[in-house]
Amino acid sequence: MKRIQYVCLSCCLAGMGALMLPSCSDDAPGEYVKPWDGAADMNTSVAAGNDFYRYANGGWLARTSLPQGWQEWGPWQITENDADGKLRMMYQSSTNELIQKYTLMAQDKLNRAERSADALRSLLTEIQRVTTRDRLMSAIASMQKAGYSPFFEIGVTPHEFNSRVFLPILKVTSTYFDASRYQDAAFKAAYRQLLGETFSGLFTETSLADALKMADDALAVQALLQTAYTEAQSSRAQENTRATESSSILNLLSQCGISTTCVYDPATNIDVANDLIVNGDLDQLKNYLAIYLVEQNAYQVGLDIQQKWLDFELNYQTGSIFYDHHKQYDVNTANAEDAWSCLNRFVPEFVGRQYAQKYTTTGKRSKIESISSDLRNAFKERLRDSVDWMGEETRNTALEKLDAVTCLLLQPASWPKSTEVQINADNYCAATNQLRKLCYDNKLALFGTQIADRRWEYALHTYPLFRPACAYEPRMNALIVTAAFAGEEFLDEQDAAARLYGGAGFRMAHELVHGFDAEGSLYNQTGAQADWWKVSDRSAFNSRRQELAGRYSLLELLPGTMTNGALVADEAVADLGGLQIAAQAFEKDLSRRGVPDQNRKQERQNFFVSFAQTLAKVTTDDYKAAYYSTSPLAFDEVRVQGTVPAVYRWYHTFDVKAVNRMYLAPAKRTRLW
């Protein structure tokens, strides 16, 4: 793995311009490419055909220990850590007026203490005027429009209703702390006291006794909301069920400015929140809204209140991001970190733009566009020539869908309005509430708009560019790769091609395959729900999928504990297809660069080793048993050991023979993609 030095990257690469493919001209300047640098992580005393994971990663595994605070550590976690470091550096060095202004507000102790209550008083006044069910609905709608989620979290989803548009998706609000904590009587009593002191401290006209009564009501409502997560099996809790069945929800959505069809998130039972609003005690619900308002702003108000929350979190180790900041840094730095976290949460589009503009180079864009083009062409070839289980009509449909895949890579060519942010508040709490409202307004602007016209706006909100992500969205038929994914572990633009195709290329191809697997077959080239496989295609696919699942079930997760092949089969299919497609794309690159035949075997070896090295991982047995026994992704070692034996090119590249432990007879090498 690479040692990252954040400070050098943007300075060294600025102004390089687009990187070009090698020219045939003798006097053309050559593109600098670093030599493949994975040898130090290998252990070549292990035969590649006996244990390819340790052959590729033995050196790295021997010298790497699990960093403090991490449950697992490998290239993906390194990339996440790298992105966090770059994001922090971006904020620290930013000359953006909004970032500077908002950060200073967070650090202004006097302003926070004197002005915070004023920022919340308008909403609180409306809540306190609730005397009827209609006024309750109006108060809830005002909070929702202000960016709060007292009963429903309103998200955005691409959907097939209403001619392929973005729709709101409703989910019942989760509690501030993990639901299991409320079962602890001591925690609940301390939390009640904290809520009461927070409210009476912020709104001094309210006595502590009255505030504690309000806290009791709030906790009672929170307990009822928690049941939405345990009753999600309700027949009505289906994602494709229209929320407009309920007149109360329809009324609320209308008051929130939403006129489109709305759908439910199946993770929660929407009836629980609906019944509370319709039938719950008005005074209890009013007090819940008031307490919820101050709870959501506890880290944006006066530092005396903030300290009470920090002391509470210290005692109960709740692990909130704000507590983590104040545990690590002095108060000024911690408050700046708090502010940056709010920016990340409420205006991810704006932050993503700042991040991408600082760290994404034309060279990175050129590389990833070239790789994505090669992957698409390689996948086409495999669909035409290697996929023998798919009927001709289905194959043609697959090729049409592949041609229609939209690649949203690193950053948009032009930045949408949602990436522009202004605040005119004069204190931290008010400014945060402006950002909170802007977050809702950006979602509202998407509702009812055509998916084809607003893909990037959705991606910028759902997949922030400052977080590493490589994902396929079936309802948009889009491959999304964020700017932070293109860190030095996966997309160093000067890396040897073997590392680029074995790392970023494999990940991208893996995601592409999801558009054509058991789930992807249920969405057509526009992203609309449509099963475009024949019965015979699905039967043939499932037979091979089951064969792959059976083989994974023979691979150990831990000594004596086997991998759940049925659970990981879909991701195993994507791994196998992704590696085969990336390998074929790499062959195109070898030819394009004119690599002599005598050098190609070494480059192919570097490609396969790079693939395995992107899946290097250290963790604990306890975490491995707890997480990977229920994860649809197999443990990284299992992914390597399960994938390469089914790839014919791997055998030729490493001279793997029948005597080697990982050898599979040709008839047992599952052929899917």
C-alpha positions as CSV (number, residue, x, y, z in Angstrom):
1,M,0.0,0.0,0.0
2,K,1.1,3.6,-0.6
3,R,2.2,6.1,1.9
4,I,0.0,9.2,1.3
5,Q,1.4,12.7,1.4
6,Y,-1.6,15.0,1.0
7,V,0.2,18.3,0.5
8,C,2.1,17.3,-2.6
9,L,-0.7,16.1,-4.8
10,S,-2.5,19.2,-6.0
11,C,0.6,21.3,-6.2
12,C,2.5,18.8,-8.3
13,L,-0.3,18.1,-10.7
14,A,-1.8,21.5,-11.2
15,G,-1.7,22.7,-14.7
16,M,-0.6,19.4,-16.2
17,G,-3.5,19.3,-18.7
18,A,-5.0,16.2,-20.1
19,L,-2.8,13.2,-20.3
20,M,-2.5,11.7,-23.8
21,L,-2.0,8.2,-25.0
22,P,1.5,7.4,-26.3
23,S,2.2,9.0,-29.6
24,C,3.7,7.3,-32.6
25,S,5.9,10.3,-33.2
26,D,9.5,9.7,-32.3
27,D,9.9,13.3,-31.0
28,A,6.7,13.4,-29.0
29,P,7.3,13.8,-25.3
30,G,6.5,10.6,-23.4
31,E,4.0,10.4,-20.6
32,Y,5.7,9.7,-17.3
33,V,4.4,6.5,-15.7
34,K,5.6,5.2,-12.4
35,P,6.9,1.6,-12.5
36,W,4.6,-0.9,-11.0
37,D,5.3,-0.8,-7.3
38,G,3.5,-3.7,-5.7
39,A,6.4,-6.1,-5.2
40,A,7.2,-5.0,-1.7
41,D,3.7,-6.1,-0.5
42,M,4.1,-9.6,-2.0
43,N,5.5,-12.9,-0.6
44,T,6.8,-14.8,-3.5
45,S,7.9,-17.7,-1.4
46,V,4.2,-18.7,-1.5
47,A,3.2,-20.3,-4.8
48,A,0.6,-18.2,-6.6
49,G,-1.4,-21.2,-7.5
50,N,-1.5,-22.4,-3.8
51,D,-2.5,-19.2,-2.0
52,F,-2.8,-16.2,-4.3
53,Y,-4.0,-13.9,-1.6
54,R,-0.8,-14.4,0.4
55,Y,1.4,-14.5,-2.6
56,A,0.1,-11.0,-3.5
57,N,-0.2,-9.6,0.0
58,G,2.0,-11.6,2.3
59,G,4.6,-8.8,2.8
60,W,1.9,-6.2,3.6
61,L,0.1,-8.5,5.9
62,A,3.3,-9.3,7.8
63,R,4.1,-5.7,8.6
64,T,0.6,-4.2,9.0
65,S,-1.3,-4.0,12.2
66,L,-4.8,-2.7,12.8
67,P,-4.7,1.1,13.5
68,Q,-6.3,2.2,16.7
69,G,-10.0,3.1,16.3
70,W,-10.5,1.0,13.1
71,Q,-12.3,-2.4,12.9
72,E,-10.6,-3.3,9.7
73,W,-7.9,-1.8,7.5
74,G,-7.0,-2.1,3.9
75,P,-6.9,0.0,0.7
76,W,-10.6,1.1,1.0
77,Q,-10.1,2.2,4.6
78,I,-6.9,3.9,3.6
79,T,-8.8,5.7,0.8
80,E,-11.5,6.8,3.3
81,N,-8.8,8.0,5.7
82,D,-7.0,9.8,2.9
83,A,-10.2,11.5,1.8
84,D,-10.9,12.7,5.4
85,G,-7.4,14.1,5.6
86,K,-7.7,16.0,2.3
87,L,-11.2,17.3,3.3
88,R,-9.8,18.7,6.6
89,M,-6.9,20.3,4.7
90,M,-9.3,21.8,2.2
91,Y,-11.3,23.4,5.0
92,Q,-8.2,24.6,6.8
93,S,-6.7,26.3,3.8
94,S,-10.0,27.4,2.2
95,T,-10.3,31.0,1.0
96,N,-14.0,30.5,0.3
97,E,-16.0,33.2,2.0
98,L,-18.8,31.0,3.2
99,I,-16.5,28.4,4.8
100,Q,-14.5,31.1,6.5
101,K,-17.5,33.0,7.8
102,Y,-19.3,29.9,9.0
103,T,-16.2,28.6,10.8
104,L,-15.7,31.9,12.6
105,M,-19.3,31.8,13.7
106,A,-18.8,28.4,15.3
107,Q,-15.8,29.7,17.2
108,D,-17.5,32.9,18.4
109,K,-18.4,32.1,22.0
110,L,-20.2,35.3,22.9
111,N,-22.3,35.4,19.7
112,R,-23.4,31.8,20.2
113,A,-24.4,32.4,23.8
114,E,-26.5,35.5,23.1
115,R,-28.1,34.9,19.8
116,S,-28.9,31.1,19.6
117,A,-32.4,31.3,21.2
118,D,-33.5,34.0,18.8
119,A,-32.6,31.8,15.8
120,L,-35.0,29.1,17.1
121,R,-37.8,31.2,18.5
122,S,-39.9,31.6,15.4
123,L,-40.3,27.8,15.1
124,L,-40.8,27.4,18.8
125,T,-43.5,30.0,18.9
126,E,-45.4,28.1,16.2
127,I,-45.0,24.9,18.1
128,Q,-46.3,26.5,21.3
129,R,-49.4,27.7,19.5
130,V,-50.5,24.2,18.7
131,T,-54.0,23.7,20.1
132,T,-55.7,21.7,17.3
133,R,-54.7,18.9,15.0
134,D,-54.6,21.3,12.0
135,R,-52.1,23.5,13.8
136,L,-50.0,20.5,14.7
137,M,-49.9,19.6,11.0
138,S,-48.9,23.1,10.2
139,A,-46.1,23.1,12.8
140,I,-44.8,19.8,11.6
141,A,-44.8,21.0,8.0
142,S,-42.9,24.2,9.0
143,M,-40.2,22.1,10.7
144,Q,-40.0,19.8,7.7
145,K,-39.6,22.8,5.3
146,A,-36.9,24.2,7.7
147,G,-35.0,20.9,7.2
148,Y,-36.0,19.1,10.3
149,S,-37.4,15.6,10.5
150,P,-39.5,15.3,13.6
151,F,-41.6,12.4,12.2
152,F,-40.5,11.7,8.7
153,E,-37.1,11.8,7.0
154,I,-37.8,12.8,3.4
155,G,-35.2,11.6,0.9
156,V,-34.9,11.5,-2.8
157,T,-35.2,8.4,-5.0
158,P,-35.2,7.8,-8.8
159,H,-38.4,6.0,-9.6
160,E,-40.5,4.6,-12.4
161,F,-43.7,6.4,-11.3
162,N,-44.8,9.4,-13.2
163,S,-42.6,9.0,-16.3
164,R,-39.2,8.4,-14.8
165,V,-38.8,11.2,-12.3
166,F,-37.2,11.7,-8.9
167,L,-39.7,11.2,-6.0
168,P,-39.7,11.8,-2.3
169,I,-39.2,8.7,-0.2
170,L,-40.5,8.7,3.4
171,K,-38.8,7.0,6.3
172,V,-39.8,7.3,10.0
173,T,-37.4,9.5,12.0
174,S,-34.8,7.7,14.0
175,T,-34.0,8.7,17.5
176,Y,-31.0,10.9,18.4
177,F,-29.2,8.1,20.1
178,D,-29.3,4.4,19.2
179,A,-32.6,2.9,20.3
180,S,-31.0,0.2,22.5
181,R,-29.6,2.9,24.8
182,Y,-33.0,3.9,25.9
183,Q,-33.5,0.6,27.6
184,D,-30.8,1.6,30.1
185,A,-32.7,3.3,33.0
186,A,-29.6,5.3,34.1
187,F,-29.0,6.5,30.6
188,K,-32.7,7.4,30.2
189,A,-32.8,9.4,33.4
190,A,-29.6,11.3,32.6
191,Y,-30.8,12.0,29.1
192,R,-34.1,13.3,30.5
193,Q,-32.2,15.6,32.8
194,L,-30.0,16.8,29.9
195,L,-33.0,17.6,27.7
196,G,-34.7,19.5,30.5
197,E,-31.6,21.5,31.3
198,T,-30.9,22.2,27.6
199,F,-34.4,23.6,27.1
200,S,-34.6,25.7,30.2
201,G,-31.1,26.9,29.7
202,L,-31.8,28.1,26.2
203,F,-35.3,29.5,26.8
204,T,-34.9,30.9,30.3
205,E,-38.6,31.8,30.7
206,T,-39.3,28.0,31.0
207,S,-38.6,26.5,34.5
208,L,-36.5,23.3,34.8
209,A,-39.6,21.5,36.2
210,D,-41.7,22.4,33.2
211,A,-38.8,21.5,30.8
212,L,-38.5,18.1,32.5
213,K,-42.2,17.4,32.0
214,M,-41.6,18.3,28.3
215,A,-38.7,15.9,28.2
216,D,-40.9,13.1,29.6
217,D,-43.4,13.7,26.8
218,A,-40.6,13.8,24.2
219,L,-39.1,10.5,25.4
220,A,-42.6,8.8,25.3
221,V,-43.0,9.9,21.7
222,Q,-39.5,8.8,20.8
223,A,-40.3,5.3,22.3
224,L,-43.4,5.1,20.0
225,L,-41.4,6.2,17.0
226,Q,-38.9,3.4,17.7
227,T,-41.6,0.8,17.1
228,A,-41.6,1.8,13.4
229,Y,-38.4,0.0,13.0
230,T,-39.6,-3.2,14.7
231,E,-42.9,-3.2,12.8
232,A,-41.5,-2.6,9.3
233,Q,-42.8,-6.0,8.2
234,S,-46.3,-4.4,7.8
235,S,-47.7,-5.2,4.4
236,R,-48.0,-1.5,3.7
237,A,-44.3,-0.9,4.3
238,Q,-43.3,-1.5,0.7
239,E,-41.1,0.8,-1.2
240,N,-43.4,0.9,-4.2
241,T,-46.5,1.8,-2.1
242,R,-47.7,5.3,-2.6
243,A,-47.7,7.3,0.6
244,T,-50.7,9.3,-0.7
245,E,-53.0,6.5,0.5
246,S,-53.1,8.4,3.8
247,S,-55.0,11.7,3.8
248,S,-53.0,13.0,6.8
249,I,-49.7,12.3,5.0
250,L,-51.0,13.8,1.8
251,N,-52.0,17.0,3.7
252,L,-48.5,17.2,5.4
253,L,-46.7,16.7,2.1
254,S,-48.8,19.3,0.4
255,Q,-48.0,21.8,3.2
256,C,-44.3,20.9,2.7
257,G,-44.5,21.9,-0.9
258,I,-44.5,18.4,-2.3
259,S,-47.1,17.7,-5.0
260,T,-45.7,14.5,-6.5
261,T,-46.4,10.9,-5.7
262,C,-44.4,9.8,-2.6
263,V,-43.2,6.4,-1.7
264,Y,-42.3,4.5,1.5
265,D,-38.9,3.3,2.6
266,P,-39.5,-0.4,3.5
267,A,-37.1,-0.1,6.4
268,T,-39.8,1.5,8.6
269,N,-43.5,1.2,9.1
270,I,-44.9,4.6,8.1
271,D,-48.2,3.8,9.9
272,V,-46.6,4.3,13.3
273,A,-45.7,8.0,12.6
274,N,-49.0,8.5,10.8
275,D,-51.1,7.2,13.7
276,L,-49.1,9.3,16.2
277,I,-49.9,12.5,14.2
278,V,-53.6,11.6,13.8
279,N,-54.3,10.1,17.2
280,G,-51.6,11.2,19.6
281,D,-52.0,13.5,22.6
282,L,-51.6,17.0,21.3
283,D,-49.8,18.4,24.4
284,Q,-47.4,15.4,24.3
285,L,-46.7,15.9,20.6
286,K,-46.3,19.6,21.0
287,N,-43.7,19.1,23.8
288,Y,-41.9,16.5,21.6
289,L,-41.5,19.0,18.8
290,A,-40.2,21.6,21.1
291,I,-37.6,19.3,22.7
292,Y,-36.7,17.9,19.3
293,L,-35.9,21.4,18.1
294,V,-33.4,22.1,20.8
295,E,-32.0,18.6,20.8
296,Q,-31.1,19.0,17.1
297,N,-29.3,22.3,17.8
298,A,-27.5,21.3,21.0
299,Y,-24.1,21.7,19.5
300,Q,-24.8,25.0,17.7
301,V,-25.9,27.0,20.7
302,G,-24.0,28.4,23.7
303,L,-20.9,26.6,24.9
304,D,-22.3,26.1,28.4
305,I,-25.1,23.9,26.9
306,Q,-22.6,22.3,24.5
307,Q,-20.4,21.3,27.5
308,K,-23.4,19.6,29.2
309,W,-23.8,17.4,26.1
310,L,-20.1,16.7,26.0
311,D,-20.1,15.6,29.7
312,F,-23.1,13.4,29.1
313,E,-21.5,11.8,26.1
314,L,-18.3,11.3,28.0
315,N,-20.2,9.4,30.7
316,Y,-22.1,7.3,28.3
317,Q,-19.7,6.9,25.4
318,T,-22.4,7.5,22.8
319,G,-19.7,8.0,20.1
320,S,-21.3,11.0,18.3
321,I,-19.2,12.9,15.8
322,F,-19.3,16.1,17.9
323,Y,-18.0,14.3,20.9
324,D,-15.2,12.8,18.9
325,H,-14.2,16.3,17.8
326,H,-14.0,17.6,21.3
327,K,-12.2,14.6,22.6
328,Q,-9.4,15.1,20.1
329,Y,-9.0,18.8,19.8
330,D,-8.9,22.1,21.7
331,V,-12.3,23.9,21.8
332,N,-11.6,26.3,18.9
333,T,-10.5,23.5,16.6
334,A,-13.3,21.2,17.7
335,N,-15.9,23.9,17.0
336,A,-14.4,24.4,13.6
337,E,-14.7,20.6,13.0
338,D,-18.3,20.7,14.2
339,A,-19.0,23.4,11.6
340,W,-17.4,21.5,8.8
341,S,-19.4,18.4,9.7
342,C,-22.6,20.5,9.4
343,L,-21.5,21.7,6.0
344,N,-20.8,18.0,5.0
345,R,-24.2,17.0,6.2
346,F,-26.4,19.8,5.0
347,V,-24.8,21.0,1.8
348,P,-22.8,18.0,0.4
349,E,-23.2,19.4,-3.1
350,F,-21.3,22.6,-2.2
351,V,-18.6,20.7,-0.2
352,G,-18.2,18.2,-3.0
353,R,-17.6,21.0,-5.5
354,Q,-14.9,22.6,-3.3
355,Y,-13.2,19.2,-2.8
356,A,-13.3,18.2,-6.5
357,Q,-12.0,21.5,-7.6
358,K,-9.1,21.3,-5.3
359,Y,-8.1,17.7,-5.8
360,T,-9.4,16.5,-9.2
361,T,-6.9,17.0,-12.0
362,T,-7.4,16.8,-15.8
363,G,-5.0,13.9,-15.7
364,K,-7.3,11.9,-13.3
365,R,-10.3,12.7,-15.4
366,S,-8.5,11.6,-18.6
367,K,-7.4,8.3,-17.0
368,I,-10.8,7.4,-15.6
369,E,-12.6,8.2,-18.8
370,S,-10.1,6.1,-20.7
371,I,-10.5,3.2,-18.3
372,S,-14.3,3.4,-18.3
373,S,-14.4,3.4,-22.1
374,D,-12.1,0.3,-22.2
375,L,-14.3,-1.4,-19.6
376,R,-17.5,-0.8,-21.6
377,N,-15.9,-2.1,-24.8
378,A,-14.5,-5.1,-23.1
379,F,-17.9,-5.9,-21.6
380,K,-19.4,-5.6,-25.0
381,E,-17.0,-8.1,-26.4
382,R,-17.6,-10.5,-23.6
383,L,-21.4,-10.2,-24.0
384,R,-21.0,-11.0,-27.7
385,D,-18.4,-13.7,-27.5
386,S,-18.2,-15.2,-24.0
387,V,-21.6,-15.2,-22.4
388,D,-23.0,-18.5,-23.7
389,W,-26.0,-18.8,-21.3
390,M,-27.9,-15.7,-22.6
391,G,-30.3,-16.0,-25.5
392,E,-29.7,-13.8,-28.6
393,E,-32.7,-11.5,-28.0
394,T,-31.6,-10.9,-24.4
395,R,-28.0,-10.4,-25.5
396,N,-29.0,-7.7,-27.9
397,T,-31.0,-6.0,-25.1
398,A,-28.0,-6.2,-22.8
399,L,-25.8,-4.6,-25.4
400,E,-28.3,-1.8,-25.8
401,K,-28.5,-1.3,-22.1
402,L,-24.7,-1.2,-21.8
403,D,-24.5,1.4,-24.6
404,A,-27.0,3.5,-22.6
405,V,-25.1,3.4,-19.3
406,T,-24.3,6.9,-18.1
407,C,-20.9,7.4,-16.4
408,L,-20.9,10.1,-13.8
409,L,-17.1,10.3,-13.2
410,L,-15.4,12.4,-10.5
411,Q,-17.3,15.7,-11.1
412,P,-19.8,17.2,-13.6
413,A,-18.7,19.2,-16.6
414,S,-20.7,22.2,-15.3
415,W,-21.7,22.7,-11.7
416,P,-25.5,22.9,-11.0
417,K,-27.1,25.6,-8.9
418,S,-27.3,23.2,-5.8
419,T,-23.5,23.6,-5.4
420,E,-23.8,27.3,-4.8
421,V,-24.5,28.4,-1.2
422,Q,-24.9,31.7,0.5
423,I,-25.8,32.5,4.1
424,N,-26.9,35.9,5.5
425,A,-27.3,34.9,9.2
426,D,-25.4,36.7,11.9
427,N,-24.8,33.8,14.3
428,Y,-23.9,30.1,14.2
429,C,-27.2,28.6,15.1
430,A,-29.1,30.7,12.6
431,A,-26.5,30.0,9.9
432,T,-26.8,26.3,10.6
433,N,-30.6,26.5,10.2
434,Q,-30.2,28.2,6.9
435,L,-28.0,25.4,5.7
436,R,-30.5,22.9,7.0
437,K,-33.3,24.5,5.1
438,L,-31.1,24.7,2.0
439,C,-30.6,20.9,2.2
440,Y,-34.4,20.4,2.1
441,D,-34.8,23.0,-0.7
442,N,-32.3,21.1,-2.8
443,K,-34.2,17.9,-2.4
444,L,-37.5,19.7,-3.1
445,A,-36.1,21.0,-6.4
446,L,-35.5,17.5,-7.6
447,F,-39.0,16.1,-6.8
448,G,-40.9,15.6,-10.0
449,T,-38.1,16.4,-12.4
450,Q,-36.9,14.0,-15.1
451,I,-34.2,11.6,-14.0
452,A,-32.4,12.0,-17.4
453,D,-32.1,15.7,-16.8
454,R,-30.9,15.8,-13.2
455,R,-28.6,12.8,-12.7
456,W,-25.7,14.8,-11.5
457,E,-27.8,16.8,-8.9
458,Y,-29.0,13.5,-7.4
459,A,-25.5,12.0,-7.4
460,L,-24.0,15.1,-5.8
461,H,-26.5,14.8,-3.0
462,T,-26.6,11.1,-2.5
463,Y,-22.9,10.3,-3.2
464,P,-20.9,13.3,-1.9
465,L,-17.8,13.8,-4.0
466,F,-15.7,14.1,-0.8
467,R,-16.6,10.5,0.2
468,P,-15.1,7.5,-1.7
469,A,-17.8,5.8,-3.7
470,C,-18.0,3.6,-6.8
471,A,-21.6,2.5,-7.3
472,Y,-24.2,1.5,-9.9
473,E,-27.6,3.1,-9.7
474,P,-30.1,0.7,-11.5
475,R,-32.9,3.2,-11.6
476,M,-30.7,5.7,-13.5
477,N,-28.6,3.0,-15.4
478,A,-25.6,5.0,-14.2
479,L,-22.2,4.3,-12.9
480,I,-21.1,6.8,-10.3
481,V,-17.5,7.4,-9.3
482,T,-16.8,10.2,-6.8
483,A,-13.8,12.4,-6.8
484,A,-12.6,10.9,-3.4
485,F,-12.5,7.4,-4.9
486,A,-9.7,8.7,-7.2
487,G,-7.2,8.7,-4.4
488,E,-3.7,7.3,-4.6
489,E,-4.8,3.8,-3.7
490,F,-7.1,3.4,-6.7
491,L,-6.4,6.2,-9.2
492,D,-2.9,7.8,-9.0
493,E,-2.8,9.1,-12.6
494,Q,0.9,8.3,-12.9
495,D,0.5,4.7,-11.8
496,A,1.4,1.8,-14.1
497,A,-1.6,0.6,-16.1
498,A,-1.6,-2.8,-14.3
499,R,-2.4,-1.1,-11.0
500,L,-5.0,1.2,-12.6
501,Y,-6.9,-1.6,-14.3
502,G,-6.4,-4.1,-11.5
503,G,-7.6,-1.5,-8.9
504,A,-10.0,1.2,-10.1
505,G,-10.8,-0.8,-13.3
506,F,-11.9,-3.9,-11.3
507,R,-14.0,-1.8,-8.9
508,M,-15.8,0.0,-11.7
509,A,-16.3,-3.2,-13.7
510,H,-17.7,-5.0,-10.6
511,E,-20.3,-2.2,-10.3
512,L,-21.1,-2.3,-14.1
513,V,-21.9,-6.0,-13.8
514,H,-24.7,-5.2,-11.2
515,G,-26.6,-3.6,-14.1
516,F,-26.8,-7.0,-15.8
517,D,-27.2,-9.5,-12.9
518,A,-30.3,-10.9,-11.1
519,E,-31.3,-7.4,-9.9
520,G,-30.0,-5.4,-12.9
521,S,-32.1,-7.6,-15.1
522,L,-35.2,-6.1,-13.6
523,Y,-34.4,-2.6,-14.9
524,N,-34.2,-1.6,-18.5
525,Q,-31.8,0.8,-20.3
526,T,-33.7,3.9,-19.1
527,G,-33.8,2.6,-15.5
528,A,-37.5,1.7,-15.5
529,Q,-38.6,-1.5,-13.9
530,A,-38.8,-4.1,-16.7
531,D,-37.7,-7.7,-16.6
532,W,-35.8,-8.0,-19.9
533,W,-34.6,-11.6,-19.3
534,K,-36.4,-14.7,-20.7
535,V,-37.3,-17.5,-18.4
536,S,-34.5,-19.6,-20.0
537,D,-32.0,-16.8,-19.3
538,R,-32.8,-16.6,-15.7
539,S,-32.8,-20.3,-15.2
540,A,-29.3,-20.6,-16.8
541,F,-28.0,-17.7,-14.8
542,N,-29.3,-19.0,-11.5
543,S,-27.8,-22.4,-12.2
544,R,-24.3,-20.8,-12.6
545,R,-24.9,-18.5,-9.6
546,Q,-25.8,-21.5,-7.5
547,E,-22.6,-23.3,-8.7
548,L,-20.5,-20.3,-7.6
549,A,-22.3,-20.1,-4.3
550,G,-21.5,-23.8,-3.7
551,R,-17.8,-23.2,-4.3
552,Y,-17.7,-20.2,-2.0
553,S,-19.4,-22.3,0.7
554,L,-16.2,-24.4,0.7
555,L,-14.0,-21.4,1.6
556,E,-13.3,-20.7,5.3
557,L,-14.2,-17.4,6.8
558,L,-12.5,-18.5,10.1
559,P,-11.1,-21.9,11.1
560,G,-14.1,-24.2,11.2
561,T,-16.5,-21.5,9.9
562,M,-17.3,-21.5,6.3
563,T,-18.4,-18.7,4.1
564,N,-22.2,-18.4,3.5
565,G,-22.1,-19.0,-0.3
566,A,-25.8,-18.3,-0.8
567,L,-25.5,-14.9,1.0
568,V,-22.4,-13.7,-0.9
569,A,-23.3,-15.2,-4.3
570,D,-24.6,-11.9,-6.0
571,E,-21.4,-10.0,-5.1
572,A,-19.3,-13.0,-6.0
573,V,-20.9,-12.9,-9.5
574,A,-20.0,-9.2,-9.7
575,D,-16.4,-9.9,-8.6
576,L,-16.0,-12.6,-11.2
577,G,-17.4,-10.5,-14.0
578,G,-15.6,-7.4,-12.8
579,L,-12.2,-9.2,-12.9
580,Q,-12.8,-10.8,-16.3
581,I,-13.9,-7.5,-17.8
582,A,-11.0,-5.5,-16.3
583,A,-8.6,-8.2,-17.5
584,Q,-9.9,-7.9,-21.0
585,A,-9.8,-4.1,-20.9
586,F,-6.2,-4.4,-19.7
587,E,-5.4,-6.5,-22.8
588,K,-6.7,-3.6,-24.9
589,D,-4.4,-1.3,-23.1
590,L,-1.4,-3.6,-23.6
591,S,-2.1,-3.6,-27.3
592,R,-2.6,0.1,-27.5
593,R,0.7,0.8,-25.8
594,G,2.5,-1.7,-28.1
595,V,3.9,-3.7,-25.2
596,P,6.1,-6.5,-26.7
597,D,4.9,-10.0,-26.3
598,Q,7.9,-11.0,-24.1
599,N,6.9,-8.3,-21.5
600,R,3.2,-9.0,-21.4
601,K,3.3,-11.9,-19.0
602,Q,4.9,-9.7,-16.3
603,E,2.4,-7.0,-16.9
604,R,-0.5,-9.5,-16.6
605,Q,1.0,-10.8,-13.4
606,N,1.2,-7.2,-12.1
607,F,-2.5,-6.7,-13.0
608,F,-3.7,-9.8,-11.1
609,V,-1.5,-9.0,-8.1
610,S,-2.9,-5.4,-8.1
611,F,-6.4,-6.8,-8.0
612,A,-5.6,-8.9,-5.0
613,Q,-3.7,-6.0,-3.3
614,T,-6.8,-3.8,-3.5
615,L,-8.5,-6.4,-1.4
616,A,-5.8,-6.7,1.3
617,K,-7.3,-6.5,4.7
618,V,-6.3,-6.8,8.4
619,T,-9.1,-7.1,11.0
620,T,-9.9,-9.1,14.2
621,D,-11.5,-12.5,14.3
622,D,-14.3,-11.1,16.4
623,Y,-15.1,-8.4,13.8
624,K,-14.7,-10.9,11.0
625,A,-17.2,-13.3,12.6
626,A,-19.7,-10.6,13.5
627,Y,-19.7,-8.6,10.3
628,Y,-18.8,-10.9,7.5
629,S,-21.1,-13.7,8.6
630,T,-24.1,-11.5,7.7
631,S,-22.5,-9.3,4.9
632,P,-23.5,-9.9,1.2
633,L,-19.8,-9.2,0.5
634,A,-17.5,-12.0,1.3
635,F,-14.4,-11.3,3.4
636,D,-11.7,-9.8,1.1
637,E,-9.4,-12.9,1.3
638,V,-12.3,-15.1,0.3
639,R,-13.1,-12.7,-2.6
640,V,-9.6,-13.1,-4.0
641,Q,-9.4,-16.9,-3.4
642,G,-12.9,-17.4,-4.8
643,T,-12.6,-15.3,-7.9
644,V,-9.2,-15.9,-9.6
645,P,-9.6,-19.8,-9.9
646,A,-12.5,-19.2,-12.3
647,V,-10.5,-16.8,-14.6
648,Y,-8.7,-18.6,-17.4
649,R,-6.2,-15.8,-17.9
650,W,-4.9,-16.3,-14.3
651,Y,-3.9,-19.9,-15.0
652,H,-1.8,-18.9,-18.1
653,T,-0.3,-15.9,-16.4
654,F,1.0,-17.8,-13.3
655,D,1.5,-21.2,-14.9
656,V,-1.0,-22.7,-12.4
657,K,-1.2,-26.5,-12.8
658,A,-3.4,-29.3,-11.4
659,V,-0.9,-29.9,-8.6
660,N,-1.7,-26.4,-7.2
661,R,-4.2,-26.2,-4.4
662,M,-6.3,-23.4,-6.0
663,Y,-6.5,-25.2,-9.4
664,L,-10.0,-25.9,-10.7
665,A,-10.7,-28.2,-13.6
666,P,-12.0,-26.3,-16.6
667,A,-15.5,-27.8,-16.1
668,K,-15.7,-26.3,-12.6
669,R,-14.7,-22.7,-13.6
670,T,-18.0,-21.0,-13.5
671,R,-18.6,-19.1,-16.7
672,L,-21.0,-16.1,-16.3
673,W,-19.5,-13.0,-17.9
